[in-house]
């Protein structure tokens, strides 16, 4: 599907934030790892969360769903033995389930997206699983990956946090279910510590005890624990809402997004502070964010590691700011659905933005007058790229045509629908 994004000077209206993808996938997983029935209220519907639904069902969970909730009867640490799992293009789902698959004799994760997830590395998690007595067959750390386990063991485990925090989260979900106590030490740096905090929050809600050091680099985990069946409510999603808020910030607007918790532990909540720092007229009260945009933004410098999944949306806003902005400490963006630094910067340049890249930085020389646009650009199969480029298209003189825009459904299937309801001029064309 192509998205033909036309210049749109004004946006207005109120929408509900979509449910959090990160919390949905985590709640579905711990419900599957519990012995008994849990209920998840307001689960997200996206390709990623649907991949988790599909895979835990394949592994033996029993799922029932209506308009507002899902009940899940879990399998504990005794998943059904399956030969293959298809996680689609969902990197977090793959990584979380690689550890769960260690309870099975042999499972192969197939390579359904060779040009996206199939290019992403998983060596750090593979190394950790091998320390647990699990045999892993792979191709230079990439899909397809075969896990041969059955009886993973605890003990002292090390895992690198340089590339992704998802490797650590994967181990944290499974280690409490092992017979032995475990100690996990994170080597090197740890990316996206705030997202690890979400993992620990969810695990604690299920009654499982993990002792974490203050810097989140060392963990003591008693073995022989069980996840307790619970009721969970999924909060609104900041990463997806970031693009809506950015679109409001770069146009003349009066836009409100509901159900964005003020006390959320989502790192991407920082977009509220980023936009305020850029001079956007923004209020955040009663879990509602309201933006009254006037197309006037000022540049700033921001540590993107605190809000990884919202960096591209904030970069899109900075394209139109007065001065030079810098988003630093973002190297892990290179290891997502695409290289979100090089690939995104290249597409922004096609649209007329003045941007530079460093190994772990994106630098934007703002153009408050807008960008030219009028070109066809590549989404690189990446939902975050699609959302951010749409923001740029709204402030371009000649609009933008975004190829493969249907991949936005990976996290936010109703993204274009929500923008259209706010007055955006976007035409969706099936290819």
URBEL-V289574 format. One record per backbone hydrogen bond with DSSP energy under -0.5 kcal/mol. CO is the residue of the C=O (numbers start at 1). NH is the residue of the N-H. E is the energy in kcal/mol with one decimal. If there is no record, write none. Layout:
BEGIN
co->CO nh->NH e->E
co->CO nh->NH e->E
END
This chain:
BEGIN
co->1 nh->405 e->-2.7
co->1 nh->406 e->-0.5
co->2 nh->4 e->-0.6
co->2 nh->429 e->-2.7
co->3 nh->5 e->-0.9
co->3 nh->402 e->-2.8
co->4 nh->6 e->-0.6
co->4 nh->427 e->-2.4
co->5 nh->400 e->-2.3
co->9 nh->252 e->-2.6
co->11 nh->254 e->-1.5
co->13 nh->256 e->-2.3
co->15 nh->258 e->-2.8
co->18 nh->237 e->-2.8
co->20 nh->24 e->-1.9
co->21 nh->25 e->-2.5
co->22 nh->26 e->-1.5
co->23 nh->27 e->-2.9
co->24 nh->28 e->-2.7
co->25 nh->29 e->-1.8
co->26 nh->30 e->-2.5
co->27 nh->31 e->-2.1
co->28 nh->32 e->-1.9
co->29 nh->33 e->-1.9
co->31 nh->34 e->-0.8
co->32 nh->75 e->-3.0
co->32 nh->76 e->-1.1
co->33 nh->227 e->-0.6
co->34 nh->36 e->-0.9
co->34 nh->76 e->-1.0
co->36 nh->74 e->-2.6
co->38 nh->72 e->-2.8
co->39 nh->41 e->-0.6
co->39 nh->232 e->-3.1
co->40 nh->43 e->-0.5
co->40 nh->70 e->-2.1
co->41 nh->234 e->-2.4
co->44 nh->46 e->-0.6
co->45 nh->413 e->-0.6
co->46 nh->50 e->-2.7
co->47 nh->51 e->-1.7
co->48 nh->52 e->-1.7
co->49 nh->53 e->-2.3
co->50 nh->54 e->-2.6
co->51 nh->55 e->-2.4
co->52 nh->56 e->-2.6
co->53 nh->57 e->-1.9
co->54 nh->58 e->-2.1
co->55 nh->59 e->-1.7
co->56 nh->61 e->-2.8
co->57 nh->60 e->-1.6
co->59 nh->80 e->-3.8
co->61 nh->63 e->-0.6
co->62 nh->73 e->-2.5
co->64 nh->71 e->-3.0
co->68 nh->42 e->-3.7
co->69 nh->66 e->-2.6
co->70 nh->40 e->-3.1
co->71 nh->64 e->-2.2
co->72 nh->38 e->-2.7
co->72 nh->74 e->-0.7
co->73 nh->62 e->-2.0
co->75 nh->78 e->-2.0
co->80 nh->82 e->-0.7
co->83 nh->108 e->-2.3
co->85 nh->87 e->-0.6
co->85 nh->110 e->-1.9
co->87 nh->90 e->-1.7
co->89 nh->91 e->-1.0
co->90 nh->94 e->-2.2
co->91 nh->95 e->-2.5
co->92 nh->96 e->-2.7
co->93 nh->97 e->-2.3
co->94 nh->98 e->-1.6
co->95 nh->99 e->-0.9
co->96 nh->100 e->-1.2
co->97 nh->101 e->-2.8
co->99 nh->102 e->-1.1
co->100 nh->103 e->-2.0
co->101 nh->104 e->-2.2
co->102 nh->150 e->-3.5
co->104 nh->149 e->-1.6
co->107 nh->109 e->-0.5
co->107 nh->147 e->-3.3
co->108 nh->85 e->-2.2
co->108 nh->110 e->-0.7
co->109 nh->144 e->-0.7
co->109 nh->145 e->-1.6
co->110 nh->112 e->-1.0
co->113 nh->116 e->-1.9
co->113 nh->118 e->-3.0
co->116 nh->119 e->-1.9
co->117 nh->120 e->-1.7
co->122 nh->125 e->-0.5
co->122 nh->126 e->-2.1
co->123 nh->127 e->-2.8
co->124 nh->128 e->-1.5
co->125 nh->129 e->-2.6
co->126 nh->130 e->-2.1
co->127 nh->131 e->-1.3
co->128 nh->132 e->-0.7
co->129 nh->132 e->-0.9
co->129 nh->134 e->-2.0
co->130 nh->133 e->-1.7
co->132 nh->153 e->-2.3
co->135 nh->148 e->-3.3
co->137 nh->146 e->-2.9
co->138 nh->140 e->-0.6
co->139 nh->142 e->-1.4
co->141 nh->122 e->-1.6
co->142 nh->139 e->-1.7
co->145 nh->109 e->-3.4
co->145 nh->147 e->-0.5
co->146 nh->137 e->-2.7
co->146 nh->148 e->-0.5
co->147 nh->107 e->-2.3
co->147 nh->149 e->-0.6
co->148 nh->135 e->-2.5
co->155 nh->157 e->-0.6
co->155 nh->183 e->-2.8
co->157 nh->185 e->-2.6
co->159 nh->187 e->-2.4
co->161 nh->191 e->-2.1
co->164 nh->167 e->-0.5
co->165 nh->169 e->-2.3
co->166 nh->170 e->-2.3
co->167 nh->171 e->-1.5
co->168 nh->172 e->-2.4
co->169 nh->173 e->-2.1
co->170 nh->174 e->-1.1
co->171 nh->175 e->-2.8
co->172 nh->176 e->-0.7
co->174 nh->177 e->-1.9
co->175 nh->178 e->-1.5
co->176 nh->225 e->-2.9
co->178 nh->224 e->-3.3
co->181 nh->155 e->-1.1
co->182 nh->221 e->-3.0
co->183 nh->157 e->-3.2
co->183 nh->185 e->-0.5
co->184 nh->219 e->-2.3
co->185 nh->159 e->-2.0
co->185 nh->187 e->-0.5
co->187 nh->161 e->-2.0
co->189 nh->161 e->-0.7
co->192 nh->195 e->-0.9
co->192 nh->196 e->-1.3
co->193 nh->197 e->-1.9
co->194 nh->198 e->-1.2
co->195 nh->199 e->-1.8
co->196 nh->200 e->-2.6
co->197 nh->201 e->-2.2
co->198 nh->202 e->-2.4
co->199 nh->203 e->-2.4
co->200 nh->204 e->-2.3
co->201 nh->205 e->-1.7
co->202 nh->206 e->-1.0
co->203 nh->206 e->-0.7
co->203 nh->208 e->-1.7
co->204 nh->207 e->-2.0
co->206 nh->228 e->-2.8
co->210 nh->212 e->-0.7
co->211 nh->220 e->-2.6
co->213 nh->216 e->-1.8
co->217 nh->186 e->-3.0
co->218 nh->213 e->-2.6
co->219 nh->184 e->-1.9
co->220 nh->211 e->-2.7
co->221 nh->182 e->-2.7
co->227 nh->35 e->-0.9
co->230 nh->39 e->-2.1
co->232 nh->41 e->-3.6
co->235 nh->20 e->-2.9
co->236 nh->238 e->-0.6
co->237 nh->241 e->-1.4
co->238 nh->242 e->-2.0
co->239 nh->243 e->-0.6
co->240 nh->243 e->-1.0
co->240 nh->244 e->-0.9
co->241 nh->245 e->-2.7
co->242 nh->246 e->-2.3
co->243 nh->247 e->-2.4
co->244 nh->248 e->-2.0
co->245 nh->249 e->-2.0
co->246 nh->250 e->-1.7
co->248 nh->251 e->-0.8
co->249 nh->295 e->-0.6
co->251 nh->253 e->-0.6
co->251 nh->295 e->-0.9
co->252 nh->11 e->-2.0
co->254 nh->13 e->-2.2
co->255 nh->291 e->-3.0
co->256 nh->15 e->-2.3
co->256 nh->258 e->-0.5
co->257 nh->289 e->-2.5
co->258 nh->17 e->-2.1
co->259 nh->236 e->-0.7
co->259 nh->261 e->-0.7
co->261 nh->264 e->-1.2
co->266 nh->269 e->-1.9
co->267 nh->270 e->-2.2
co->268 nh->271 e->-2.1
co->269 nh->272 e->-1.8
co->270 nh->274 e->-2.6
co->271 nh->275 e->-2.8
co->272 nh->276 e->-1.8
co->273 nh->277 e->-2.5
co->274 nh->278 e->-1.4
co->275 nh->280 e->-2.4
co->276 nh->279 e->-2.0
co->278 nh->298 e->-2.4
co->280 nh->282 e->-1.0
co->281 nh->292 e->-2.3
co->283 nh->290 e->-2.5
co->285 nh->288 e->-1.5
co->287 nh->259 e->-0.6
co->287 nh->260 e->-2.5
co->288 nh->285 e->-1.9
co->288 nh->290 e->-0.5
co->289 nh->257 e->-2.8
co->290 nh->283 e->-2.2
co->291 nh->255 e->-2.5
co->291 nh->293 e->-0.6
co->293 nh->253 e->-1.7
co->295 nh->297 e->-0.6
co->297 nh->322 e->-2.9
co->300 nh->326 e->-2.1
co->302 nh->304 e->-1.0
co->302 nh->328 e->-2.3
co->303 nh->306 e->-1.3
co->304 nh->307 e->-1.5
co->305 nh->308 e->-0.5
co->307 nh->310 e->-2.2
co->307 nh->311 e->-0.6
co->308 nh->311 e->-1.2
co->310 nh->314 e->-1.9
co->311 nh->315 e->-2.6
co->312 nh->316 e->-2.3
co->313 nh->317 e->-1.6
co->314 nh->318 e->-2.3
co->315 nh->319 e->-1.4
co->317 nh->320 e->-1.6
co->318 nh->321 e->-1.8
co->319 nh->367 e->-3.0
co->321 nh->323 e->-0.6
co->322 nh->299 e->-2.4
co->323 nh->325 e->-0.5
co->323 nh->366 e->-2.7
co->325 nh->364 e->-2.6
co->326 nh->302 e->-2.8
co->326 nh->328 e->-0.6
co->327 nh->362 e->-2.1
co->328 nh->304 e->-2.2
co->328 nh->305 e->-0.5
co->330 nh->333 e->-2.2
co->331 nh->334 e->-2.5
co->332 nh->335 e->-1.5
co->333 nh->336 e->-0.9
co->333 nh->340 e->-2.4
co->338 nh->336 e->-1.1
co->338 nh->340 e->-1.3
co->339 nh->343 e->-1.9
co->339 nh->344 e->-0.8
co->341 nh->345 e->-2.7
co->342 nh->346 e->-2.3
co->343 nh->347 e->-1.7
co->344 nh->348 e->-2.5
co->345 nh->349 e->-2.2
co->346 nh->350 e->-1.7
co->347 nh->351 e->-1.6
co->348 nh->352 e->-0.6
co->348 nh->353 e->-2.5
co->349 nh->352 e->-1.1
co->351 nh->373 e->-2.2
co->353 nh->355 e->-0.8
co->354 nh->365 e->-3.0
co->356 nh->363 e->-2.4
co->358 nh->361 e->-0.7
co->360 nh->329 e->-0.8
co->360 nh->330 e->-1.9
co->361 nh->358 e->-2.4
co->362 nh->327 e->-2.6
co->363 nh->356 e->-2.9
co->364 nh->325 e->-2.9
co->364 nh->366 e->-0.9
co->365 nh->354 e->-0.6
co->367 nh->370 e->-2.6
co->371 nh->397 e->-2.5
co->372 nh->398 e->-2.2
co->375 nh->401 e->-2.2
co->377 nh->403 e->-2.6
co->379 nh->382 e->-1.8
co->381 nh->383 e->-0.6
co->382 nh->386 e->-2.2
co->383 nh->387 e->-2.2
co->384 nh->388 e->-2.2
co->385 nh->389 e->-2.7
co->386 nh->390 e->-1.9
co->387 nh->391 e->-1.4
co->388 nh->392 e->-1.6
co->389 nh->393 e->-2.4
co->390 nh->394 e->-1.7
co->391 nh->395 e->-0.8
co->392 nh->395 e->-0.9
co->393 nh->396 e->-1.3
co->394 nh->8 e->-2.3
co->395 nh->371 e->-0.8
co->399 nh->374 e->-4.2
co->399 nh->375 e->-0.6
co->400 nh->5 e->-3.1
co->400 nh->402 e->-0.6
co->401 nh->377 e->-3.2
co->401 nh->403 e->-0.6
co->402 nh->3 e->-2.2
co->402 nh->405 e->-0.6
co->403 nh->379 e->-0.5
co->404 nh->407 e->-1.6
co->405 nh->408 e->-1.8
co->406 nh->409 e->-1.9
co->407 nh->410 e->-1.7
co->408 nh->411 e->-1.5
co->408 nh->412 e->-2.6
co->409 nh->47 e->-2.5
co->410 nh->48 e->-2.3
co->412 nh->415 e->-1.8
co->414 nh->418 e->-2.7
co->415 nh->419 e->-2.3
co->416 nh->420 e->-2.8
co->417 nh->421 e->-1.9
co->418 nh->422 e->-1.0
co->419 nh->422 e->-0.7
co->419 nh->424 e->-2.4
co->420 nh->423 e->-1.5
co->422 nh->12 e->-2.5
co->424 nh->426 e->-1.0
co->425 nh->6 e->-3.1
co->427 nh->4 e->-3.5
co->427 nh->429 e->-0.5
co->429 nh->2 e->-3.2
END
